[in-house]
Amino acid sequence: MTNIEQPKEKETAFGVNEKGYYGQFGGAYIPEMLFPNVEELQQNYLEIIYRPDFQEEFHGLLKNYVGRPTPLYLANRLSEKYNTNIYLKREDLCHTGAHKVNNTIGQILLAKRLGKNKIVAETGAGQHGVATATVCALMGLECIVYMGEIDIQRQAPNVARMKMLGAEVRPATSGSKTLKDATNEALRHWINNPVDTHYIIGSVVGPHPYPDMVARFQSVISEEMRSQLLEQTGKENPDYVIACVGGGSNAAGAFYHFLDEPEVQLIAAEAGGHGIYSGLSAATTFLGKPGVLHGSKSILMQTEDGQVVEPHSISAGLDYPGIGPLHAHLWESGRAKFFAITDDESIQAGFELTKLEGIIPAIESAHALAALQYLKAGSDETVVINLSGRGDKDLATYMKYL
Ligand SMILES: *Cc1c(COP(=O)(O)O)cnc(C)c1O
């Protein structure tokens, strides 16, 4: 059983401040109509999530429902190939196949304690929608998931999963009929149903307190890494931690307990798509500028006059024009190093892990694996890669490269 964590007392250079900022990034840029909902969360989230009964229920579900702690696995053949010591944090073994459920479990327990009996969420590829529908079934709460009409057509298996789990999937029919439009519809729904509904955001994005709250729920990943590394290597700190960044929730969880450990190098893998300057990319830190997206100030891909640029990535989970404000701050301060990994590099890394270790990674996670070739880690160094999800959902894409 993991230890019950208390809020950090000491100042961290990388924690959120009282106003919801990480350096110049973060905050809550929301329409006035949303103030009451967001303020209710801001004022209550820390007090609720560190109550002993919350922590007990949260960690009990992570253990017995999600299957935590997830293993930390020394990948011998992969290590041999790169002449270093590579450990995989196996978030792919979580119930539902990825890390996203750590956050949805936390948020559904918060919703119950706030007296909400309805959940609304948005989803792009459907992974967050499935993780949300799963915990709503678990708790018997009503679940509405907004999804772009085009995404509904493209992601039929996840739509079927959500429906089987009892969620109502509502098509967003405005604009480009994708994630951005689904987000707008979900926010509108929340504005109209403030009293009985909680909005579950799926990454470390959105207005304060979502980035901090989601990071805290996902921080169980690095909490486990530290105790597992201590047990397996005699040291809590690795030399490198690598994670892919879409919005940034699995990376936030993997980095969290190493943020104030400067000897640990934090490595973020973004989706380079066809190449950073190809016009088909989602490499936000290379292409983006400061701006406001989905309720917070961060780095985002935009035109000269501030229109959001349509991103591209082979992996649906990384196909996002921004990153969370924590990551924008880690990037700007130099605390984390960012690499842009192309579609082809990620696919090759996915095949490599499958052949060497018998593990088929999500294409998102394969971006983190592909960063290995740029690290030049030494034979006496330790590298931890956060394997955020499993590749079953991506088989059709992998097959095109066979
Ligand atoms: C959704 C997803 C991601 C990207 O989201 P983050 O918030 O950046 O973690 C990465 N990996 C997998 C497997 C996903 O499902």
The ligand as a Gaussian input file, in Angstrom:
#p B3LYP/6-31G(d) Opt

LIG

0 1
 C       -4.163000      10.367000     -23.676000
 C       -2.849000       9.657000     -23.710000
 C       -1.625000      10.351000     -23.689000
 C       -1.536000      11.860000     -23.738000
 O       -2.082000      12.526000     -22.657000
 P       -1.194000      13.195000     -21.506000
 O       -2.156000      14.012000     -20.751000
 O       -0.133000      14.002000     -22.194000
 O       -0.604000      12.096000     -20.716000
 C       -0.440000       9.636000     -23.656000
 N       -0.447000       8.281000     -23.665000
 C       -1.602000       7.580000     -23.698000
 C       -1.523000       6.094000     -23.721000
 C       -2.835000       8.237000     -23.721000
 O       -3.974000       7.522000     -23.758000

